[in-house]
Amino acid sequence: MSEIDERLREVAVTARDLPLCCPRPGAPLWARHPRVFLDVLKTGNATCPYCGTHYRFTGEAPKGHH
């Protein structure tokens, strides 16, 4: 994960963070909710339906059939 803005709950992710799920590994216990996988490649953005964290894809998209 490259960048986190706690005030806006926006997270910039790269191909290394895929597959993307929320909450992210290492999140504090108080921030945990059921894990949900998010497709950030389709539009370049995804928002968690549980906590509202907005994920923004940056960088080069992964190559392959995934």
C-alpha positions in Angstrom: 0.0 0.0 0.0 1.5 3.3 -1.0 -0.5 6.0 0.6 -3.2 6.3 3.3 -5.1 9.4 4.3 -6.8 8.7 7.6 -9.0 11.8 7.5 -10.6 10.8 4.2 -10.1 7.1 4.5 -8.7 6.9 1.0 -6.1 4.3 0.2 -3.9 4.3 -3.0 -3.2 0.7 -4.1 -1.0 -0.8 -6.7 -0.8 -4.1 -8.5 1.2 -5.5 -5.5 -1.9 -5.1 -3.3 -4.1 -7.3 -5.5 -6.4 -9.1 -4.8 -7.8 -6.2 -2.8 -9.8 -6.9 0.3 -11.0 -4.7 3.1 -10.1 -4.5 6.0 -6.4 -4.6 5.0 -4.1 -7.0 6.8 -2.8 -5.4 9.9 -5.8 -3.2 10.5 -6.4 -2.5 14.2 -9.0 -4.6 15.9 -11.5 -1.7 16.3 -11.4 -1.3 12.5 -12.3 -4.9 11.6 -15.4 -5.9 9.8 -16.3 -9.0 7.6 -13.7 -9.3 4.8 -14.9 -8.1 1.4 -13.0 -8.4 -1.9 -13.1 -5.3 -4.1 -12.6 -5.0 -7.8 -10.5 -1.8 -8.2 -9.3 -2.6 -11.7 -12.7 -2.3 -13.4 -13.0 1.5 -12.9 -9.9 2.4 -11.0 -11.8 3.0 -7.8 -13.7 1.0 -5.3 -15.5 1.8 -2.0 -15.9 -0.7 0.9 -19.6 -1.2 1.7 -18.9 -1.7 5.4 -16.6 1.1 6.4 -16.7 3.5 3.4 -12.9 3.4 2.8 -12.2 4.5 -0.8 -9.5 2.6 -2.7 -7.9 4.2 -5.7 -5.7 2.2 -8.1 -2.5 3.8 -9.2 0.3 2.6 -11.5 0.4 0.0 -14.2 -2.4 -2.6 -14.3 -1.2 -6.2 -13.9 -0.7 -8.2 -17.1 -2.5 -11.5 -17.7 -6.0 -12.9 -17.9 -7.0 -11.9 -14.3 
